[in-house]
């Protein structure tokens, strides 16, 4: 590889419109996933906390079953996949890629917490069985509630940070696109700055 090839690999490449669409889709998916965690943190779990133990267990069991649907998985799994794809497409764009990678890392931690902590807690709650037949519902609830709520707050924060990182990547992406645009106010006409070898009114 000669020096020109090395310089070409280091030079930031102007992103394409398709890259922007992919980055925007990643941001939307990330926002939906973060919104789900946020809603649980600020409304669903505080609301359930006001109810009796058996009601708490029953409703939480139903929600854990209901949330396993294609709509939720489209954002929960789509967010990291789209973000990774966007980062790959933007790998030679410089700063936008770094922000996309920061978003991917932040959400990856939230994803791992979900798989390692929240899902196992959900499974243990389901294994407790019919709430009406649980001998000590207060103990079952205590084993679940505090840990689930605390770690959900952490993943809500991490996924919200990921949204912010992607928004920053979008802003920088838009700025690069505008900088590379050759038309519009302030753009110099090719007629006034001709390509070497072509004529102009100044040379006639």
C-alpha positions in Angstrom: 0.0 0.0 0.0 1.5 3.3 -1.0 1.2 6.6 0.8 -1.7 7.8 -1.4 -3.7 4.7 -0.5 -3.0 5.3 3.2 -4.1 8.9 3.0 -7.3 7.9 1.2 -8.2 5.4 4.0 -7.7 8.1 6.6 -9.7 10.8 4.8 -13.3 11.1 6.1 -15.8 10.1 3.4 -18.9 12.2 2.9 -21.9 10.1 4.1 -24.6 9.1 1.7 -28.3 9.6 2.1 -28.7 5.9 2.7 -26.4 6.2 5.7 -28.6 9.0 7.1 -31.7 6.9 6.7 -30.1 4.0 8.6 -28.8 6.3 11.3 -32.3 7.8 11.7 -33.9 4.3 11.9 -31.4 3.4 14.6 -32.3 6.5 16.5 -36.0 5.8 16.3 -35.6 2.2 17.4 -33.3 3.2 20.3 -35.9 5.9 21.3 -38.7 3.3 21.4 -36.6 0.9 23.5 -35.5 3.6 25.9 -39.1 4.8 26.2 -40.3 1.3 27.2 -37.7 1.2 30.0 -38.5 4.8 31.0 -42.2 4.1 31.2 -41.7 1.1 33.5 -39.4 3.2 35.7 -41.6 6.3 36.1 -45.2 4.9 35.8 -45.7 1.2 35.6 -43.6 0.0 38.6 -44.6 2.9 40.9 -48.2 2.2 40.1 -47.9 -1.5 40.8 -46.1 -0.7 44.1 -49.3 0.7 45.4 -51.2 -2.6 45.1 -51.3 -5.7 47.3 -48.8 -8.5 46.9 -50.9 -10.9 45.0 -52.2 -8.3 42.6 -48.6 -7.1 42.1 -47.4 -10.6 41.2 -50.4 -11.4 39.0 -50.1 -8.2 36.9 -46.4 -8.4 36.6 -46.6 -12.0 35.4 -49.2 -11.0 32.7 -47.0 -8.0 31.6 -43.9 -10.2 31.3 -45.9 -12.6 29.0 -47.5 -9.8 27.0 -44.3 -7.9 26.3 -42.9 -10.9 24.4 -44.3 -9.8 21.0 -42.9 -8.8 17.6 -43.5 -5.1 18.2 -41.4 -4.9 21.3 -38.6 -7.2 19.9 -38.5 -5.0 16.7 -37.2 -2.1 18.9 -35.4 -4.1 21.6 -33.3 -6.1 19.1 -33.5 -3.6 16.2 -31.9 -0.8 18.2 -28.5 -2.5 18.6 -28.6 -4.1 15.1 -29.4 -0.9 13.4 -26.9 1.1 15.4 -24.1 -1.4 14.7 -25.0 -1.3 11.0 -25.0 2.5 11.0 -21.6 2.6 12.8 -20.2 0.3 10.2 -21.6 2.4 7.3 -20.2 5.5 8.9 -16.8 3.9 9.8 -14.9 6.4 7.5 -17.0 9.4 8.4 -15.0 10.3 11.5 -16.8 11.8 14.5 -20.4 10.6 13.6 -19.1 7.0 13.7 -17.6 7.5 17.1 -20.9 8.8 18.5 -22.7 5.8 17.0 -20.2 3.4 18.6 -20.7 5.2 22.0 -24.5 4.6 21.6 -23.9 1.0 20.7 -21.7 0.4 23.8 -24.2 2.2 26.1 -27.1 0.1 24.9 -25.0 -3.1 24.9 -24.6 -2.7 28.6 -28.4 -2.2 29.0 -29.0 -5.2 26.9 -26.6 -7.4 29.0 -28.4 -6.2 32.2 -31.7 -7.2 30.7 -30.5 -10.7 29.8 -28.5 -11.2 33.0 -30.7 -9.6 35.6 -34.3 -8.6 34.6 -35.2 -11.6 32.5 -34.1 -14.2 35.2 -36.1 -12.2 37.7 -39.1 -12.4 35.4 -38.6 -16.2 35.0 -38.4 -16.7 38.8 -41.6 -14.7 39.2 -43.4 -16.9 36.6 -42.1 -20.0 38.4 -43.8 -18.9 41.6 -47.1 -20.0 39.9 -50.6 -18.8 40.5 -50.6 -15.8 42.8 -53.8 -17.1 44.5 -51.9 -20.3 45.6 -48.6 -18.7 46.7 -48.1 -19.3 50.4 -46.0 -16.2 51.1 -46.7 -13.6 48.3 -44.9 -10.9 50.3 -41.6 -12.9 50.2 -42.0 -13.6 46.4 -42.6 -9.9 45.7 -39.7 -8.8 47.9 -37.3 -11.2 46.1 -38.4 -9.6 42.8 -39.4 -6.0 43.2 -36.4 -4.0 44.5 -33.8 -5.6 42.3 -35.9 -5.4 39.2 -36.9 -1.8 39.7 -33.3 -0.7 40.5 -31.7 -2.4 37.4 -34.5 -1.2 35.2 -33.7 2.3 36.2 -30.1 1.7 35.2 -31.0 0.3 31.8 -33.4 3.2 31.2 -30.6 5.6 31.9 -28.1 3.8 29.6 -30.6 3.5 26.7 -31.5 7.2 27.1 -27.8 8.1 26.9 -27.6 5.9 23.7 -30.4 8.0 22.2 -28.5 11.2 23.0 -25.4 9.8 21.4 -27.3 8.9 18.2 -28.9 12.3 18.1 -25.4 13.8 18.3 -24.3 11.5 15.4 -27.3 12.7 13.4 -26.4 16.4 14.0 -22.8 15.8 12.9 -24.0 13.8 10.0 -26.2 16.6 8.8 -23.4 19.1 9.2 -21.1 17.0 7.1 -23.8 16.7 4.4 -24.3 20.5 4.4 -20.6 21.1 4.2 -20.3 18.9 1.2 -23.2 20.4 -0.7 -22.2 22.5 -3.6 -25.3 24.5 -4.3 -27.4 27.0 -2.4 -26.6 30.4 -0.8 -22.9 31.0 -0.4 -21.8 28.3 -2.9 -19.4 29.6 -5.6 -20.3 29.1 -9.2 -18.2 26.7 -11.2 -18.3 29.4 -13.9 -16.4 31.8 -11.6 -13.9 29.1 -10.5 -13.5 27.0 -13.6 -11.7 23.7 -13.8 -8.2 24.1 -15.2 -8.2 24.0 -18.9 -11.7 25.5 -19.4 -12.4 29.0 -20.4 -14.1 31.8 -18.5 -15.2 35.3 -19.2 -12.0 36.5 -17.5 -9.9 34.7 -20.0 -11.7 35.7 -23.1 
